[in-house]
Amino acid sequence: SRIPVGILDRLRHPALILDCDGRVIVWNESMERYTGVQARDIIGEGGYAHGEALFGEKLPTLADHILSHGDIGDDPRYRSPAREDGGVIIGTRDNPVSGWRVVSMAAPIYDAVGDLIGAMETIQDMPDARPSPGVPEEQAQTLANTLSCMIFTLTRDGTYSRFFAAG
């Protein structure tokens, strides 16, 4: 593989890498814990096997949208998807497997001459938070919509406890 992968096993967030044919070539240890699917059982698999492991259905994830150059706005499973500079896509969706809403981020991977060689995706659960004693949930959402930004709070261990996105 032309993709350096050792560092991905040290990531605390579940991460995967697909090659240009949509086959899983990296499934880090955090992804194993998150899905219960061992890397040895999914490496080399295509046909949206990673989507099934993550979300219970053989459907494309954001990494697949990177590889297909598809318009993520056409995928109704993602809320407020956004393509950023450099081709990075960020979106949120409900995860029927975990029962949580998740934030997914996918980015293209290029070789030294600029050819697309794959896509990486990371995910993070966003537990539905109870309103904190400060700003009521409705007001926080109104503020996020007004400012065209995201508002979130994190616990000390880096877990999202509250997340609002514009739109």
N, CA and C atoms as an extended XYZ file, in Angstrom:
501
Properties=species:S:1:pos:R:3:atomname:S:1:resname:S:1:resid:I:1 pbc="F F F"
N         0.834       -1.181        0.000 N   SER     1
C         0.000        0.000        0.000 CA  SER     1
C         0.877        1.243        0.000 C   SER     1
N         0.483        2.249       -0.728 N   ARG     2
C         1.242        3.504       -0.781 CA  ARG     2
C         0.808        4.450        0.325 C   ARG     2
N        -0.059        4.031        1.210 N   ILE     3
C        -0.585        4.887        2.264 CA  ILE     3
C         0.044        4.495        3.596 C   ILE     3
N         0.738        5.456        4.264 N   PRO     4
C         1.282        5.134        5.594 CA  PRO     4
C         0.142        5.004        6.598 C   PRO     4
N         0.088        3.881        7.288 N   VAL     5
C        -1.085        3.614        8.115 CA  VAL     5
C        -0.804        3.447        9.604 C   VAL     5
N         0.425        3.312       10.021 N   GLY     6
C         0.736        3.030       11.413 CA  GLY     6
C         0.150        4.021       12.394 C   GLY     6
N         0.145        5.284       12.042 N   ILE     7
C        -0.345        6.315       12.955 CA  ILE     7
C        -1.843        6.183       13.229 C   ILE     7
N        -2.590        5.609       12.301 N   LEU     8
C        -4.045        5.520       12.461 CA  LEU     8
C        -4.453        4.640       13.633 C   LEU     8
N        -3.652        3.636       13.962 N   ASP     9
C        -3.997        2.788       15.098 CA  ASP     9
C        -3.870        3.533       16.420 C   ASP     9
N        -3.173        4.645       16.420 N   ARG    10
C        -3.031        5.441       17.640 CA  ARG    10
C        -4.153        6.476       17.797 C   ARG    10
N        -4.956        6.661       16.752 N   LEU    11
C        -6.083        7.596       16.846 CA  LEU    11
C        -7.120        7.075       17.819 C   LEU    11
N        -7.677        7.977       18.623 N   ARG    12
C        -8.737        7.584       19.556 CA  ARG    12
C       -10.076        7.441       18.839 C   ARG    12
N       -10.207        8.061       17.664 N   HIS    13
C       -11.466        8.008       16.929 CA  HIS    13
C       -11.439        6.861       15.922 C   HIS    13
N       -12.591        6.225       15.738 N   PRO    14
C       -12.669        5.202       14.710 CA  PRO    14
C       -12.316        5.800       13.338 C   PRO    14
N       -11.462        5.101       12.605 N   ALA    15
C       -11.031        5.586       11.292 CA  ALA    15
C       -10.899        4.411       10.327 C   ALA    15
N       -11.164        4.710        9.065 N   LEU    16
C       -10.991        3.724        8.009 CA  LEU    16
C       -10.413        4.433        6.795 C   LEU    16
N        -9.769        3.660        5.931 N   ILE    17
C        -9.306        4.158        4.644 CA  ILE    17
C        -9.794        3.197        3.581 C   ILE    17
N       -10.320        3.782        2.502 N   LEU    18
C       -10.737        3.020        1.329 CA  LEU    18
C        -9.766        3.301        0.197 C   LEU    18
N        -9.500        2.284       -0.637 N   ASP    19
C        -8.737        2.541       -1.851 CA  ASP    19
C        -9.682        3.096       -2.916 C   ASP    19
N        -9.178        3.399       -4.078 N   CYS    20
C       -10.006        4.026       -5.123 CA  CYS    20
C       -11.122        3.125       -5.631 C   CYS    20
N       -11.046        1.839       -5.346 N   ASP    21
C       -12.111        0.910       -5.739 CA  ASP    21
C       -13.129        0.705       -4.623 C   ASP    21
N       -12.982        1.459       -3.526 N   GLY    22
C       -13.930        1.360       -2.426 CA  GLY    22
C       -13.693        0.186       -1.494 C   GLY    22
N       -12.516       -0.437       -1.606 N   ARG    23
C       -12.187       -1.547       -0.704 CA  ARG    23
C       -11.517       -1.002        0.558 C   ARG    23
N       -11.828       -1.600        1.681 N   VAL    24
C       -11.230       -1.202        2.954 CA  VAL    24
C        -9.771       -1.645        2.969 C   VAL    24
N        -8.857       -0.677        3.203 N   ILE    25
C        -7.441       -1.032        3.308 CA  ILE    25
C        -6.885       -0.724        4.694 C   ILE    25
N        -7.612        0.092        5.465 N   VAL    26
C        -7.242        0.350        6.860 CA  VAL    26
C        -8.523        0.376        7.680 C   VAL    26
N        -8.481       -0.288        8.832 N   TRP    27
C        -9.588       -0.341        9.793 CA  TRP    27
C        -8.915       -0.301       11.143 C   TRP    27
N        -8.846        0.882       11.761 N   ASN    28
C        -7.998        1.004       12.952 CA  ASN    28
C        -8.606        0.309       14.179 C   ASN    28
N        -7.804        0.242       15.239 N   GLU    29
C        -8.234       -0.452       16.453 CA  GLU    29
C        -9.477        0.189       17.064 C   GLU    29
N        -9.570        1.507       16.992 N   SER    30
C       -10.767        2.183       17.507 CA  SER    30
C       -12.001        1.784       16.715 C   SER    30
N       -11.842        1.586       15.404 N   MET    31
C       -12.967        1.148       14.570 CA  MET    31
C       -13.364       -0.282       14.939 C   MET    31
N       -12.389       -1.116       15.254 N   GLU    32
C       -12.697       -2.481       15.706 CA  GLU    32
C       -13.550       -2.430       16.972 C   GLU    32
N       -13.141       -1.606       17.940 N   ARG    33
C       -13.904       -1.497       19.181 CA  ARG    33
C       -15.293       -0.910       18.925 C   ARG    33
N       -15.382        0.078       18.054 N   TYR    34
C       -16.654        0.761       17.787 CA  TYR    34
C       -17.668       -0.161       17.112 C   TYR    34
N       -17.205       -0.939       16.136 N   THR    35
C       -18.125       -1.773       15.348 CA  THR    35
C       -18.187       -3.219       15.807 C   THR    35
N       -17.151       -3.684       16.500 N   GLY    36
C       -17.068       -5.102       16.832 CA  GLY    36
C       -16.561       -5.945       15.669 C   GLY    36
N       -16.213       -5.308       14.568 N   VAL    37
C       -15.694       -6.002       13.385 CA  VAL    37
C       -14.174       -5.892       13.395 C   VAL    37
N       -13.498       -7.035       13.344 N   GLN    38
C       -12.047       -7.057       13.356 CA  GLN    38
C       -11.494       -6.661       11.986 C   GLN    38
N       -10.351       -5.989       11.993 N   ALA    39
C        -9.712       -5.544       10.750 CA  ALA    39
C        -9.498       -6.731        9.805 C   ALA    39
N        -9.061       -7.844       10.338 N   ARG    40
C        -8.769       -9.004        9.480 CA  ARG    40
C       -10.014       -9.497        8.735 C   ARG    40
N       -11.209       -9.177        9.268 N   ASP    41
C       -12.445       -9.632        8.646 CA  ASP    41
C       -12.996       -8.658        7.606 C   ASP    41
N       -12.454       -7.429        7.560 N   ILE    42
C       -13.015       -6.446        6.636 CA  ILE    42
C       -11.985       -5.873        5.654 C   ILE    42
N       -10.702       -5.979        5.977 N   ILE    43
C        -9.672       -5.490        5.055 CA  ILE    43
C        -9.821       -6.224        3.721 C   ILE    43
N        -9.830       -5.459        2.644 N   GLY    44
C        -9.983       -6.026        1.297 CA  GLY    44
C       -11.417       -6.106        0.827 C   GLY    44
N       -12.365       -5.884        1.735 N   GLU    45
C       -13.782       -5.965        1.369 CA  GLU    45
C       -14.246       -4.665        0.706 C   GLU    45
N       -15.059       -4.812       -0.320 N   GLY    46
C       -15.678       -3.682       -1.006 CA  GLY    46
C       -17.184       -3.807       -0.879 C   GLY    46
N       -17.887       -3.253       -1.851 N   GLY    47
C       -19.346       -3.378       -1.859 CA  GLY    47
C       -20.009       -2.752       -0.648 C   GLY    47
N       -19.413       -1.703       -0.122 N   TYR    48
C       -19.950       -0.971        1.033 CA  TYR    48
C       -20.021       -1.832        2.299 C   TYR    48
N       -19.137       -2.808        2.419 N   ALA    49
C       -19.091       -3.624        3.638 CA  ALA    49
C       -18.831       -2.740        4.867 C   ALA    49
N       -18.047       -1.700        4.694 N   HIS    50
C       -17.754       -0.780        5.806 CA  HIS    50
C       -19.013       -0.018        6.225 C   HIS    50
N       -19.866        0.335        5.276 N   GLY    51
C       -21.138        0.990        5.598 CA  GLY    51
C       -22.033        0.085        6.416 C   GLY    51
N       -22.038       -1.201        6.053 N   GLU    52
C       -22.840       -2.154        6.810 CA  GLU    52
C       -22.306       -2.320        8.232 C   GLU    52
N       -20.982       -2.397        8.377 N   ALA    53
C       -20.393       -2.535        9.711 CA  ALA    53
C       -20.684       -1.309       10.572 C   ALA    53
N       -20.677       -0.139        9.959 N   LEU    54
C       -20.905        1.096       10.709 CA  LEU    54
C       -22.371        1.384       10.966 C   LEU    54
N       -23.202        1.252        9.929 N   PHE    55
C       -24.574        1.744       10.001 CA  PHE    55
C       -25.650        0.689        9.748 C   PHE    55
N       -25.242       -0.568        9.593 N   GLY    56
C       -26.219       -1.630        9.445 CA  GLY    56
C       -26.766       -1.810        8.036 C   GLY    56
N       -26.260       -1.043        7.070 N   GLU    57
C       -26.717       -1.150        5.682 CA  GLU    57
C       -25.529       -1.025        4.737 C   GLU    57
N       -25.546       -1.770        3.651 N   LYS    58
C       -24.497       -1.662        2.635 CA  LYS    58
C       -24.769       -0.441        1.768 C   LYS    58
N       -24.456        0.725        2.333 N   LEU    59
C       -24.665        1.999        1.656 CA  LEU    59
C       -23.378        2.809        1.727 C   LEU    59
N       -23.216        3.782        0.819 N   PRO    60
C       -21.991        4.573        0.836 CA  PRO    60
C       -21.876        5.447        2.082 C   PRO    60
N       -20.634        5.648        2.496 N   THR    61
C       -20.323        6.582        3.579 CA  THR    61
C       -19.690        7.821        2.941 C   THR    61
N       -19.278        8.768        3.758 N   LEU    62
C       -18.678        9.984        3.207 CA  LEU    62
C       -17.405        9.695        2.416 C   LEU    62
N       -16.629        8.695        2.830 N   ALA    63
C       -15.422        8.341        2.079 CA  ALA    63
C       -15.783        7.909        0.660 C   ALA    63
N       -16.889        7.203        0.510 N   ASP    64
C       -17.336        6.803       -0.832 CA  ASP    64
C       -17.714        8.020       -1.667 C   ASP    64
N       -18.322        9.024       -1.018 N   HIS    65
C       -18.666       10.253       -1.744 CA  HIS    65
C       -17.404       10.963       -2.227 C   HIS    65
N       -16.340       10.906       -1.451 N   ILE    66
C       -15.049       11.481       -1.879 CA  ILE    66
C       -14.575       10.762       -3.139 C   ILE    66
N       -14.593        9.441       -3.102 N   LEU    67
C       -14.073        8.652       -4.221 CA  LEU    67
C       -14.905        8.799       -5.488 C   LEU    67
N       -16.218        8.963       -5.338 N   SER    68
C       -17.089        9.063       -6.510 CA  SER    68
C       -17.270       10.494       -6.989 C   SER    68
N       -16.722       11.438       -6.214 N   HIS    69
C       -16.898       12.870       -6.513 CA  HIS    69
C       -18.379       13.222       -6.556 C   HIS    69
N       -19.180       12.444       -5.827 N   GLY    70
C       -20.624       12.664       -5.811 CA  GLY    70
C       -21.010       13.869       -4.976 C   GLY    70
N       -22.207       14.366       -5.220 N   ASP    71
C       -22.727       15.501       -4.462 CA  ASP    71
C       -23.341       14.969       -3.180 C   ASP    71
N       -22.690       15.248       -2.076 N   ILE    72
C       -23.151       14.747       -0.779 CA  ILE    72
C       -24.516       15.305       -0.427 C   ILE    72
N       -24.872       16.459       -0.973 N   GLY    73
C       -26.178       17.045       -0.698 CA  GLY    73
C       -27.323       16.169       -1.164 C   GLY    73
N       -27.020       15.223       -2.045 N   ASP    74
C       -28.044       14.305       -2.552 CA  ASP    74
C       -28.304       13.123       -1.623 C   ASP    74
N       -27.509       12.959       -0.583 N   ASP    75
C       -27.655       11.821        0.323 CA  ASP    75
C       -28.495       12.244        1.522 C   ASP    75
N       -29.753       11.798        1.585 N   PRO    76
C       -30.654       12.258        2.642 CA  PRO    76
C       -30.305       11.747        4.042 C   PRO    76
N       -29.400       10.790        4.134 N   ARG    77
C       -29.042       10.269        5.460 CA  ARG    77
C       -28.188       11.251        6.259 C   ARG    77
N       -27.539       12.189        5.580 N   TYR    78
C       -26.654       13.131        6.256 CA  TYR    78
C       -27.346       14.473        6.445 C   TYR    78
N       -27.209       15.031        7.650 N   ARG    79
C       -27.746       16.361        7.954 CA  ARG    79
C       -26.683       17.403        7.669 C   ARG    79
N       -27.067       18.463        7.024 N   SER    80
C       -26.198       19.618        6.772 CA  SER    80
C       -24.795       19.215        6.320 C   SER    80
N       -24.698       18.350        5.299 N   PRO    81
C       -23.358       17.980        4.849 CA  PRO    81
C       -22.681       19.183        4.198 C   PRO    81
N       -21.392       19.267        4.338 N   ALA    82
C       -20.662       20.385        3.760 CA  ALA    82
C       -19.346       19.891        3.187 C   ALA    82
N       -19.063       20.327        1.981 N   ARG    83
C       -17.762       20.029        1.374 CA  ARG    83
C       -16.897       21.260        1.581 C   ARG    83
N       -15.730       21.050        2.179 N   GLU    84
C       -14.847       22.159        2.496 CA  GLU    84
C       -13.684       22.201        1.517 C   GLU    84
N       -12.846       23.218        1.656 N   ASP    85
C       -11.657       23.322        0.818 CA  ASP    85
C       -10.837       22.050        0.925 C   ASP    85
N       -10.228       21.665       -0.154 N   GLY    86
C        -9.418       20.459       -0.166 CA  GLY    86
C       -10.227       19.194       -0.329 C   GLY    86
N       -11.540       19.323       -0.530 N   GLY    87
C       -12.376       18.151       -0.762 CA  GLY    87
C       -12.845       17.441        0.480 C   GLY    87
N       -12.559       17.967        1.663 N   VAL    88
C       -12.999       17.353        2.918 CA  VAL    88
C       -14.518       17.478        3.021 C   VAL    88
N       -15.174       16.430        3.477 N   ILE    89
C       -16.620       16.447        3.691 CA  ILE    89
C       -16.891       16.179        5.166 C   ILE    89
N       -17.773       16.977        5.742 N   ILE    90
C       -18.202       16.774        7.129 CA  ILE    90
C       -19.717       16.663        7.125 C   ILE    90
N       -20.252       15.694        7.821 N   GLY    91
C       -21.697       15.532        7.905 CA  GLY    91
C       -22.091       14.813        9.178 C   GLY    91
N       -23.346       14.966        9.567 N   THR    92
C       -23.865       14.231       10.715 CA  THR    92
C       -24.998       13.342       10.245 C   THR    92
N       -25.165       12.235       10.916 N   ARG    93
C       -26.261       11.320       10.604 CA  ARG    93
C       -26.592       10.495       11.829 C   ARG    93
N       -27.800        9.949       11.834 N   ASP    94
C       -28.193        9.042       12.903 CA  ASP    94
C       -27.593        7.679       12.604 C   ASP    94
N       -27.128        7.019       13.645 N   ASN    95
C       -26.564        5.693       13.495 CA  ASN    95
C       -27.503        4.688       14.151 C   ASN    95
N       -28.254        3.926       13.336 N   PRO    96
C       -29.188        2.967       13.918 CA  PRO    96
C       -28.502        1.836       14.688 C   PRO    96
N       -27.233        1.582       14.409 N   VAL    97
C       -26.516        0.518       15.099 CA  VAL    97
C       -26.173        0.940       16.526 C   VAL    97
N       -25.599        2.145       16.682 N   SER    98
C       -25.192        2.595       18.019 CA  SER    98
C       -26.313        3.338       18.748 C   SER    98
N       -27.277        3.854       17.990 N   GLY    99
C       -28.344        4.630       18.596 CA  GLY    99
C       -27.975        6.088       18.815 C   GLY    99
N       -26.788        6.499       18.395 N   TRP   100
C       -26.327        7.865       18.573 CA  TRP   100
C       -26.344        8.596       17.234 C   TRP   100
N       -26.280        9.891       17.297 N   ARG   101
C       -25.980       10.684       16.098 CA  ARG   101
C       -24.460       10.716       16.003 C   ARG   101
N       -23.922       10.652       14.799 N   VAL   102
C       -22.475       10.673       14.615 CA  VAL   102
C       -22.070       11.823       13.710 C   VAL   102
N       -20.867       12.326       13.946 N   VAL   103
C       -20.226       13.278       13.049 CA  VAL   103
C       -19.205       12.472       12.267 C   VAL   103
N       -19.284       12.561       10.953 N   SER   104
C       -18.307       11.897       10.094 CA  SER   104
C       -17.508       12.957        9.357 C   SER   104
N       -16.232       12.693        9.175 N   MET   105
C       -15.387       13.562        8.368 CA  MET   105
C       -14.580       12.679        7.439 C   MET   105
N       -14.596       13.015        6.158 N   ALA   106
C       -13.843       12.246        5.180 CA  ALA   106
C       -12.959       13.192        4.382 C   ALA   106
N       -11.792       12.687        3.994 N   ALA   107
C       -10.837       13.489        3.248 CA  ALA   107
C       -10.179       12.631        2.177 C   ALA   107
N        -9.885       13.246        1.043 N   PRO   108
C        -9.173       12.514       -0.003 CA  PRO   108
C        -7.721       12.290        0.392 C   PRO   108
N        -7.129       11.239       -0.139 N   ILE   109
C        -5.707       10.959        0.062 CA  ILE   109
C        -5.070       10.950       -1.319 C   ILE   109
N        -4.015       11.744       -1.471 N   TYR   110
C        -3.315       11.864       -2.750 CA  TYR   110
C        -1.896       11.335       -2.620 C   TYR   110
N        -1.343       10.860       -3.735 N   ASP   111
C         0.059       10.454       -3.730 CA  ASP   111
C         0.931       11.675       -3.992 C   ASP   111
N         2.240       11.462       -4.119 N   ALA   112
C         3.197       12.563       -4.241 CA  ALA   112
C         3.007       13.392       -5.510 C   ALA   112
N         2.391       12.819       -6.539 N   VAL   113
C         2.185       13.574       -7.785 CA  VAL   113
C         0.778       14.141       -7.897 C   VAL   113
N        -0.030       13.957       -6.845 N   GLY   114
C        -1.356       14.560       -6.822 CA  GLY   114
C        -2.482       13.685       -7.317 C   GLY   114
N        -2.215       12.395       -7.532 N   ASP   115
C        -3.275       11.475       -7.954 CA  ASP   115
C        -4.033       10.957       -6.731 C   ASP   115
N        -5.354       10.898       -6.846 N   LEU   116
C        -6.186       10.359       -5.769 CA  LEU   116
C        -5.893        8.872       -5.612 C   LEU   116
N        -5.559        8.458       -4.380 N   ILE   117
C        -5.270        7.042       -4.147 CA  ILE   117
C        -6.194        6.425       -3.101 C   ILE   117
N        -7.067        7.235       -2.509 N   GLY   118
C        -7.990        6.695       -1.523 CA  GLY   118
C        -8.699        7.804       -0.774 C   GLY   118
N        -9.438        7.407        0.251 N   ALA   119
C       -10.151        8.363        1.097 CA  ALA   119
C       -10.168        7.819        2.517 C   ALA   119
N       -10.018        8.737        3.456 N   MET   120
C       -10.039        8.385        4.869 CA  MET   120
C       -11.303        8.952        5.498 C   MET   120
N       -11.875        8.208        6.442 N   GLU   121
C       -13.054        8.683        7.157 CA  GLU   121
C       -12.889        8.412        8.640 C   GLU   121
N       -13.263        9.390        9.449 N   THR   122
C       -13.313        9.219       10.893 CA  THR   122
C       -14.733        9.511       11.358 C   THR   122
N       -15.110        8.920       12.474 N   ILE   123
C       -16.444        9.166       13.019 CA  ILE   123
C       -16.344        9.414       14.513 C   ILE   123
N       -17.336       10.131       15.026 N   GLN   124
C       -17.404       10.445       16.457 CA  GLN   124
C       -18.868       10.443       16.859 C   GLN   124
N       -19.211        9.669       17.875 N   ASP   125
C       -20.570        9.701       18.408 CA  ASP   125
C       -20.862       11.059       19.020 C   ASP   125
N       -22.099       11.504       18.868 N   MET   126
C       -22.577       12.730       19.510 CA  MET   126
C       -23.788       12.355       20.343 C   MET   126
N       -23.595       12.022       21.604 N   PRO   127
C       -24.753       11.668       22.416 CA  PRO   127
C       -25.744       12.825       22.465 C   PRO   127
N       -27.024       12.506       22.412 N   ASP   128
C       -28.039       13.544       22.564 CA  ASP   128
C       -27.907       14.076       23.973 C   ASP   128
N       -27.549       15.329       24.064 N   ALA   129
C       -27.275       15.913       25.374 CA  ALA   129
C       -28.523       16.508       25.981 C   ALA   129
N       -28.550       16.480       27.281 N   ARG   130
C       -29.593       17.210       27.998 CA  ARG   130
C       -29.179       18.662       28.037 C   ARG   130
N       -30.118       19.559       28.024 N   PRO   131
C       -29.745       20.972       28.101 CA  PRO   131
C       -28.945       21.245       29.371 C   PRO   131
N       -27.878       22.016       29.203 N   SER   132
C       -27.090       22.385       30.381 CA  SER   132
C       -27.800       23.518       31.106 C   SER   132
N       -27.439       23.762       32.364 N   PRO   133
C       -28.133       24.796       33.125 CA  PRO   133
C       -27.994       26.188       32.511 C   PRO   133
N       -26.985       26.408       31.660 N   GLY   134
C       -26.767       27.735       31.086 CA  GLY   134
C       -27.804       28.093       30.029 C   GLY   134
N       -27.469       27.875       28.770 N   VAL   135
C       -28.323       28.256       27.649 CA  VAL   135
C       -29.261       27.097       27.317 C   VAL   135
N       -30.576       27.351       27.263 N   PRO   136
C       -31.501       26.288       26.875 CA  PRO   136
C       -31.200       25.795       25.458 C   PRO   136
N       -31.519       24.530       25.213 N   GLU   137
C       -31.218       23.896       23.929 CA  GLU   137
C       -31.794       24.677       22.751 C   GLU   137
N       -33.027       25.133       22.867 N   GLU   138
C       -33.665       25.897       21.788 CA  GLU   138
C       -32.888       27.161       21.463 C   GLU   138
N       -32.438       27.865       22.492 N   GLN   139
C       -31.683       29.100       22.265 CA  GLN   139
C       -30.329       28.815       21.632 C   GLN   139
N       -29.687       27.727       22.044 N   ALA   140
C       -28.397       27.367       21.450 CA  ALA   140
C       -28.564       27.051       19.964 C   ALA   140
N       -29.631       26.328       19.602 N   GLN   141
C       -29.872       26.015       18.192 CA  GLN   141
C       -30.167       27.281       17.403 C   GLN   141
N       -30.957       28.191       17.960 N   THR   142
C       -31.253       29.463       17.292 CA  THR   142
C       -29.971       30.257       17.076 C   THR   142
N       -29.107       30.285       18.086 N   LEU   143
C       -27.835       30.985       17.968 CA  LEU   143
C       -26.974       30.362       16.871 C   LEU   143
N       -26.889       29.037       16.839 N   ALA   144
C       -26.096       28.358       15.808 CA  ALA   144
C       -26.625       28.690       14.417 C   ALA   144
N       -27.950       28.695       14.254 N   ASN   145
C       -28.532       29.014       12.954 CA  ASN   145
C       -28.271       30.465       12.567 C   ASN   145
N       -28.344       31.357       13.524 N   THR   146
C       -28.142       32.779       13.266 CA  THR   146
C       -26.698       33.072       12.875 C   THR   146
N       -25.754       32.428       13.534 N   LEU   147
C       -24.340       32.713       13.304 CA  LEU   147
C       -23.735       31.875       12.181 C   LEU   147
N       -24.502       30.951       11.606 N   SER   148
C       -23.985       30.063       10.555 CA  SER   148
C       -22.717       29.354       11.022 C   SER   148
N       -22.816       28.727       12.182 N   CYS   149
C       -21.657       28.030       12.719 CA  CYS   149
C       -22.113       26.784       13.461 C   CYS   149
N       -21.148       26.123       14.052 N   MET   150
C       -21.450       24.990       14.908 CA  MET   150
C       -21.139       25.388       16.344 C   MET   150
N       -21.967       24.937       17.248 N   ILE   151
C       -21.725       25.141       18.665 CA  ILE   151
C       -21.696       23.754       19.297 C   ILE   151
N       -20.639       23.487       20.074 N   PHE   152
C       -20.562       22.185       20.719 CA  PHE   152
C       -19.883       22.323       22.065 C   PHE   152
N       -20.136       21.349       22.902 N   THR   153
C       -19.421       21.234       24.159 CA  THR   153
C       -18.847       19.838       24.230 C   THR   153
N       -17.704       19.748       24.870 N   LEU   154
C       -17.015       18.470       25.012 CA  LEU   154
C       -16.855       18.139       26.486 C   LEU   154
N       -16.879       16.858       26.777 N   THR   155
C       -16.549       16.420       28.130 CA  THR   155
C       -15.026       16.432       28.256 C   THR   155
N       -14.531       16.214       29.454 N   ARG   156
C       -13.076       16.235       29.664 CA  ARG   156
C       -12.348       15.172       28.849 C   ARG   156
N       -13.024       14.070       28.525 N   ASP   157
C       -12.359       13.020       27.743 CA  ASP   157
C       -12.519       13.219       26.239 C   ASP   157
N       -13.079       14.355       25.810 N   GLY   158
C       -13.163       14.665       24.383 CA  GLY   158
C       -14.422       14.186       23.694 C   GLY   158
N       -15.402       13.724       24.443 N   THR   159
C       -16.663       13.258       23.866 CA  THR   159
C       -17.617       14.441       23.714 C   THR   159
N       -18.296       14.507       22.574 N   TYR   160
C       -19.286       15.562       22.378 CA  TYR   160
C       -20.441       15.344       23.351 C   TYR   160
N       -20.811       16.388       24.088 N   SER   161
C       -21.959       16.262       24.954 CA  SER   161
C       -23.120       17.097       24.422 C   SER   161
N       -22.831       18.018       23.544 N   ARG   162
C       -23.834       18.880       22.934 CA  ARG   162
C       -23.325       19.336       21.591 C   ARG   162
N       -24.162       19.334       20.562 N   PHE   163
C       -23.705       19.709       19.225 CA  PHE   163
C       -24.872       20.318       18.466 C   PHE   163
N       -24.665       21.503       17.954 N   PHE   164
C       -25.660       22.175       17.123 CA  PHE   164
C       -24.957       22.664       15.871 C   PHE   164
N       -25.548       22.403       14.717 N   ALA   165
C       -24.992       22.880       13.457 CA  ALA   165
C       -25.986       23.785       12.771 C   ALA   165
N       -25.482       24.797       12.097 N   ALA   166
C       -26.356       25.693       11.355 CA  ALA   166
C       -27.150       24.903       10.327 C   ALA   166
N       -28.414       25.252       10.173 N   GLY   167
C       -29.254       24.540        9.193 CA  GLY   167
C       -29.771       23.274        9.770 C   GLY   167
